[in-house]
């Protein structure tokens, strides 16, 4: 009786270790497949003359995008199945964020905000 319960316990631990190893293997395989795919995509897009500068969501499946193609800028409405050219945008109309505005846009350190309020 004691021998069979020990045998069952060893079998259960063996199954647990096997499932855990298979799970770790699948996670590692997924990680490396994702890295490989990202590297291939990045390599394909490197040196491209097309760059999406900004995207604004206007509806659940509709976006306005400002795109640089070569040295010209265009605005598009991108929907689920279509992309419609709104028109060309001049380079002077393109606004870039400076470092202060970028920080205000969401890259602010909480410690900096806390210190600013604490000084007041």
Steps between C-alpha positions, in 0.01 A plus 500: 500500500779741595693412189211579263432843656871590473498382142194714421664803665817455292289465184309818586820694564642367174192613309516845664866541407433382144212745452706782653793429267271487196342831607843666538606362161187640331552839666864510385401396149234773488747761628763418237242478220371845595854642508576347161180639347562845645855500369385406152231770501745762629752405234235526231395847616852637557604755242143539384378823347163462670452607861181543702556818701179515698176307541178631655206272574171663398271195526541137609629395157593839347827690530653812354867450416770742396749315281836605356564346159841602374518873568125564480238479773146370457198453724279194470187363656559132564195281554464127545505425127598829333747787511390836361739784416392824665773707340861606503635677808785748476807452715429832673162364616663206678546581869764314696504467876801634683636315802286692753180430309600135463537472876156651545360252251561205726870438563503666840668342797266476801783605733539829308129575536499407869806721568338791316185480717699449815697824439179703470 
